[in-house]
Amino acid sequence: MPYRRPNLRPTARTASTPGRRGRRAGLCAVLLTGFVTTAFAAGAVGPAAAADSGTGTTPATATAQSEARVTTAVLDLDHPAAKPQVRGKDVPYDTASIVKVDILSALLLQAQDAGRGLTQQERTLAEAMIEHSDNDAANALWREIGQAAGLKAVNQRLGLSSTVGGTGGLWGLTRTTVSDQIGLLRAVFAADGTASATKPALTTTSRTYIRTLMTRIATDQSWGVSAASDSAWALKNGWLQRSTTGLWDINSVGQVTSGTHHYLVAVLSDGNTSMASGIKVVETAARTAVTSARAAG
């Protein structure tokens, strides 16, 4: 498929094929043909390399100089009293599409507060947003939850203190840390549903729904923290090419199974010279973090 120039407005939904816990089938072909589905701000996910919320000029990839940095955090779910192991500086990064897990959590918590389940339309949007990283669906649900203000209100209840929603429709420019991402994952995957010492915010039904969608990621998007798993995994990835530098933000969060233990893993990176090199950085960091956690456990 030919490369298409970036568009700062929403376009068609992703045409990815759903997969069930696939590792990375089709990913090499995707990258070689330039079929990179870039999630950014309020723009759309589609078969193109897209700009962020900048001017919309063609990314200057030919002259981009790597300034890559990466931070990881891992938590052994089978040792509930343990603290996350953090590697690198626990500073804010742009989320790109990993924020979609937070958006869905906010939607579910707001529905719980209203004493109702999700409507069929909300389910359709949620499934497209998580499984296919569909940005049109994310745009709609971002507005429904009340954008950054709605996200903030929910995150306070989930125990997240360092996540700041993107302004206006720019959900992809939400800022977060690996510690907050582990907190969010703990609210979804921990047996007691707690993000910290607080009481559970999401119900068992809501948590199960999020976990299920995160195991159904489209095959060509199943890279990332899954590289650290030797069996089951659930994840959400984010990828964003910056229009000002041509460099890439590559992020991955989720739960992996290694040996007999279950680990929550968050990897945030930016300054990568390409999507492929960023994926390699993230997967290497995930494997290192889980190996270290296994050795410590």
C-alpha positions in Angstrom: 0.0 0.0 0.0 1.4 3.4 -0.9 2.4 5.9 1.7 -0.2 8.6 2.3 0.6 12.1 3.6 -0.4 12.9 7.1 -3.8 14.3 7.8 -4.7 16.3 10.9 -8.4 15.4 10.7 -10.1 12.1 11.4 -10.1 9.7 8.4 -11.3 6.1 7.9 -11.0 3.4 10.5 -8.2 0.9 10.7 -8.5 -2.0 8.3 -6.5 -4.4 10.5 -7.6 -8.0 10.8 -8.4 -9.1 14.4 -6.1 -11.6 16.1 -6.3 -13.7 19.2 -3.0 -13.5 21.1 -1.0 -13.5 17.9 2.6 -12.5 18.4 3.4 -10.4 15.4 2.1 -12.0 12.3 2.2 -9.7 9.4 4.2 -7.0 11.2 7.3 -7.2 9.1 5.2 -6.9 5.9 3.4 -4.0 7.5 6.6 -2.1 8.1 8.3 -2.9 4.8 5.4 -1.6 2.8 5.1 1.5 4.9 1.7 0.4 6.2 2.2 2.0 9.6 -0.9 2.8 11.6 0.0 5.9 13.6 -2.2 6.9 16.5 -1.9 10.6 17.3 -3.8 13.3 19.1 -7.2 13.7 17.6 -6.1 12.3 14.2 -7.2 9.0 12.8 -5.7 5.6 12.8 -5.2 4.5 9.2 -2.7 2.9 6.9 -0.4 5.9 6.9 2.4 7.5 8.9 0.8 10.4 10.5 1.9 13.7 12.1 1.1 14.7 15.7 -0.8 17.9 16.6 1.8 20.1 14.9 1.6 21.9 11.6 0.9 18.8 9.5 4.1 19.2 7.4 5.7 16.1 6.1 7.8 14.4 8.9 11.5 15.1 8.4 12.5 11.4 8.8 15.5 11.7 6.5 17.3 14.1 8.8 15.9 12.9 12.2 18.6 12.3 14.8 17.8 9.8 17.5 17.3 11.1 21.0 15.7 7.9 22.2 14.9 7.3 25.8 12.9 4.6 27.5 11.4 3.9 30.9 9.9 0.6 32.1 8.0 -0.6 35.1 7.0 -4.1 36.1 4.9 -5.5 38.9 4.6 -9.1 39.9 0.9 -9.6 40.4 1.5 -12.8 42.4 3.3 -10.8 45.0 0.6 -8.2 45.8 2.6 -6.4 48.5 5.5 -5.8 46.1 6.3 -2.4 44.6 6.8 -1.9 40.9 10.4 -2.1 39.7 11.2 1.0 37.6 14.1 1.3 35.2 14.9 4.7 33.8 13.5 8.1 34.9 9.9 7.9 35.9 9.0 11.1 34.0 6.0 11.9 31.9 5.7 10.8 28.2 3.0 11.3 25.7 0.7 8.4 25.7 -0.4 8.1 22.0 -2.9 5.3 21.9 -2.2 3.6 25.2 -4.5 6.2 26.7 -7.4 4.3 25.1 -7.3 1.9 28.1 -7.8 4.9 30.4 -10.6 6.2 28.2 -12.4 2.9 28.4 -11.9 2.7 32.1 -13.5 6.2 32.4 -16.4 5.2 30.3 -17.1 2.1 32.3 -16.7 3.9 35.7 -19.1 6.6 34.6 -21.6 4.0 33.4 -21.3 2.2 36.8 -22.0 5.5 38.5 -25.2 5.9 36.4 -26.2 2.3 37.4 -26.2 1.0 33.8 -24.2 -1.1 31.4 -22.7 0.1 28.2 -25.0 0.6 25.2 -24.5 -1.5 22.1 -23.0 1.6 20.4 -20.6 2.2 23.2 -19.5 -1.4 23.1 -19.0 -1.2 19.3 -16.8 1.9 19.8 -14.9 0.4 22.7 -14.1 -2.8 20.9 -12.9 -0.9 17.8 -10.8 1.5 19.9 -9.0 -1.2 21.9 -8.8 -4.1 19.4 -8.0 -2.1 16.3 -6.8 1.2 17.9 -9.5 3.0 15.9 -9.2 6.7 16.4 -12.7 7.7 15.2 -14.0 5.5 18.0 -11.6 7.1 20.5 -12.6 10.6 19.4 -16.3 9.8 20.1 -15.6 8.2 23.5 -13.2 10.9 24.5 -16.0 13.4 24.0 -18.4 11.2 25.9 -16.3 10.9 29.0 -15.8 14.7 29.1 -12.3 14.8 27.6 -9.4 15.7 29.9 -11.7 16.8 32.8 -13.6 13.6 32.7 -10.4 11.6 32.5 -8.9 13.5 35.5 -11.9 12.8 37.7 -11.8 9.1 37.0 -8.0 8.9 37.4 -8.3 10.4 40.9 -10.5 7.5 41.9 -8.1 5.0 40.3 -5.2 6.5 42.2 -3.4 8.0 39.2 -1.7 11.3 40.1 0.7 12.0 37.2 -1.5 11.6 34.2 -2.8 14.8 32.5 -5.2 14.6 29.6 -4.5 16.2 26.3 -6.3 19.5 25.7 -9.4 19.6 23.6 -9.6 16.6 21.3 -5.9 15.8 21.6 -6.2 12.7 23.7 -3.1 11.2 22.2 -1.0 14.0 23.8 -2.1 12.9 27.3 1.0 12.8 29.5 1.6 9.9 31.8 4.3 8.0 33.7 5.1 4.3 34.0 4.1 4.3 37.6 0.7 5.6 36.7 0.3 3.1 34.0 1.1 0.3 36.4 -1.5 1.8 38.7 -4.1 1.7 35.9 -3.2 -1.8 34.9 -3.5 -2.9 38.5 -7.0 -1.4 38.7 -7.8 -3.6 35.7 -5.9 -6.8 36.3 -5.3 -7.2 40.1 -7.6 -9.8 41.7 -8.9 -7.2 44.1 -9.2 -4.5 41.5 -7.2 -1.9 43.4 -4.8 0.6 42.0 -3.2 1.3 45.3 -4.6 1.1 48.9 -7.9 2.4 47.8 -11.1 0.3 47.4 -11.9 -1.1 44.0 -13.3 1.4 41.5 -14.1 -0.8 38.6 -16.4 -3.7 39.1 -15.4 -7.3 38.3 -17.6 -7.1 35.2 -15.9 -3.9 34.0 -12.4 -5.2 34.7 -13.1 -8.5 32.8 -14.4 -6.6 29.8 -11.3 -4.4 29.5 -9.0 -7.5 30.0 -10.9 -9.4 27.3 -10.5 -6.7 24.7 -6.8 -6.4 25.5 -6.4 -10.0 24.5 -8.1 -9.4 21.1 -5.6 -7.0 19.7 -5.3 -7.0 15.9 -2.6 -9.3 14.7 -0.4 -6.6 13.2 -0.5 -4.7 16.5 0.4 -7.6 18.9 4.0 -6.5 19.4 5.3 -4.8 22.5 5.1 -6.2 26.0 3.9 -9.5 24.6 7.6 -10.1 23.7 8.2 -10.8 27.4 5.5 -13.4 27.6 5.9 -17.2 27.2 2.2 -17.8 27.1 -0.9 -15.6 27.6 -0.8 -11.8 27.3 -3.1 -8.7 27.1 -1.9 -5.4 25.9 -2.4 -2.0 24.3 0.2 -0.2 22.2 0.7 3.4 21.2 2.8 4.8 18.3 3.2 8.4 17.2 5.5 10.1 14.7 6.2 13.7 15.6 5.8 16.2 12.7 8.5 18.5 14.1 11.3 15.9 14.3 10.2 12.8 12.4 11.0 10.8 15.6 8.7 8.2 17.1 7.0 7.7 20.4 6.5 4.0 20.9 4.6 2.7 24.0 3.3 -0.6 25.2 1.4 -1.6 28.4 -0.3 -4.8 29.6 -0.1 -8.1 31.4 2.2 -10.9 30.5 2.6 -14.5 31.8 6.2 -15.7 32.3 6.8 -19.0 34.0 4.1 -19.3 36.6 3.8 -15.6 37.4 1.7 -12.8 36.0 3.4 -9.4 35.5 2.1 -6.0 34.7 4.5 -4.2 32.4 4.6 -0.6 31.1 7.2 0.6 28.6 7.2 4.2 27.5 9.7 5.6 24.9 10.3 8.5 22.6 12.9 9.9 20.3 13.0 6.7 18.2 14.3 7.1 14.6 11.7 4.7 13.2 8.7 2.7 14.3 10.6 -0.5 13.8 13.5 0.6 15.9 11.1 1.8 18.6 9.4 -1.5 18.7 12.7 -3.2 19.1 13.6 -0.8 22.0 10.2 -1.5 23.7 10.4 -5.2 23.3 14.0 -5.5 24.6 13.1 -3.3 27.6 10.0 -5.4 28.4 12.0 -8.7 28.3 14.7 -7.2 30.5 12.2 -5.9 33.0 10.4 -9.2 33.3 13.6 -11.2 33.5 14.8 -9.0 36.3 11.5 -9.3 38.1 11.6 -13.1 37.8 15.1 -13.1 39.2 14.1 -10.9 42.2 10.9 -13.0 42.9 
